[in-house]
Amino acid sequence: MTGSAAVLVETLDAAAAVLLAAAAAWRARGFGAHLTGAVVLGCVSGLMAGLVREGLLHGAAGARLVLGALPGPALAGALLGALAAAGASALARTRVNGAPAVAGRSLFFWLDSLGLFLAASLGVFCALRETGATASLALGLLAGLAPGFVRDVALGDTARLVEQS
């Protein structure tokens, strides 16, 4: 990979980690998790896409690269998600002209969708250089779905990837 492509992949990988971690922490707070528990789950979910992708492509060496590069963005996203969920919860308890204020409940779905898009796209892009098209699509699917699956199972929720809708 050329230098500019590597920088782009690293930047998008960090962005996916932030988005996925923020979505997981937001969802955990919505399930009543303590701030620290939400942050831990956010960090794990934020790292999961890169770990699955690099672990399957390059084994332990790839996983070490992810663990060296992505904990900071994952922690930042998890903190932002957990604090934003707390702020949205406080906002939902306030009233504007006698009606409850909108708490931005759809933010979780936007964060999760954008993170899934980035994780799956990066999985396909990185795998295309080393495998065929079918394996690249499978890897992209796994990299995109793994963070949400881990989040939902850890929260005791039905994993969204097995729901019909």
N, C-alpha and C positions, 0 to 999 in steps of 0.2 A: 504494500500500500504506500502511495506517495505521502510526502509530509503533509500536504494540505488535506488529503483525504483522511489521514489518521487524526488530524486535529478536528476535522468535522465530525468524525465518528466519536471521538472522545467528548466533544461538546454536546452532541445529541444524546450520548449515553448518560452524561451527567444530567441533562435536562429530563430524560426519561426517569432517572432515579429520583429526582426532585418531585416530579409529578406523581409517580407511583407511591412514593413515601407519603406525600401530602394527602393523597386520596385514602390510603390505608389508615393513617392517623386520624383523619376526619371521620372515617367510618367507625373506627374503634371508639372514638369519643361519643359518637352517636349511639353506640351499643352500651355506653356507660363505663367504659374503661377509664382507669385513672390516667392522668397525664403521662406518667412515666411508662405505663404499659402501652399506651397509644404510640408513644415515640419509639419504643422498642419494636413494636409490630411494624410501624412505618419504616424503620431502618431495614428490617428484614425484607419487607416487600420491595423496598426501593432497590435493594441489592440483587433481588432474585432474578430479574431479567438478564442482567449481565452475567451472573453466575451460571445460569442455565446455558446461555449462549456460548460463553467462553469455556465452560466446563465440558460441554459436548464437542466443541470444536478443537480445543487444545488441552483438555484434561486439567490436571492440577496446576500446571504453569499458567494457564488462562485464568483459572479461579484466583490464583495469587495476584495476577494483574488487576482483576476486578476489585479484590479486597484491598489493594494498595491505592486504587484511584477513586473509588466511588463511596467510601463511607462518609466523607464530608458532605457531598451533595445529598446523600440519603438522609443524614442527620438533619441537615438544614430543611429539607422538604418535610420531614416528619415533625420537626418543631413548628414549622409554619402551618402545617395542616392541623396539628393539635391545638395550637393557639387560635387559629382561624375558626375552628369548630367551637371553641369556648366563647369566642367573640360573637359568633352567629347565634349560639344558644342564649347568650345574654341579650342580644338584639331581639330575639324572638320573644323574650319576656317583656320587652317594652311595648308601649302602645303609641301609635301615630294616629291622631285624630280619632281616638277611641277604638281603633282596630289594631290587631297585632301586626308588628312590622314583619316584612319578609326577611327570612333568615338566610336566603341563598342556598336552599337545600339542593339545588341542582349543581352546585359547585363540585360536589363529590363526583358526579357522573361526568362532568367535563374534564376534571383532573384525571380520572380513571381512563376515560376514552382517549385523551391525548397521550397519556403515558403508555397505554396499550398500543396505540398507533406507532409511537416512536420505538418501543421495544420490539414489536413485530417487524417493523421496517428495517431496523438495524440488524435483527437476526437474519433476515433474508439477505440483506446487502453483504454482511460479513461472511455468510456461508457461501454465497455465490462464487467467491474467489477460490473456494476450496472444495466445493461439492457441486453436484448437479442441481437442476432446477427443483426437482421434487424434494430432495433432501433440504434444500434451502427454504422451501415453503414450509416444510414440516418443522424445521428449526425455528423459523420465524413465528409459527403458531405456538410452539412450546414456550418460546421466550416471551411472547405476549400474554399468554394465559397463566403462566406460573405465578406471577406476583399476586394476581387476584385470587387464584386458587388457594395459595398459602394464607392470604388475608382472611378469606371467607371461612376456611376450615379452622383457623386459629380463633376466630370470633364465635365459632359454633353455629354459623349460619350455613344455609344451603349454598354450596359453591355455585356461583352465577354461571359457570361454564356448563353445568349439567341441567340448568333450568331451561325449559322449553322457550320461554320468552327471551 
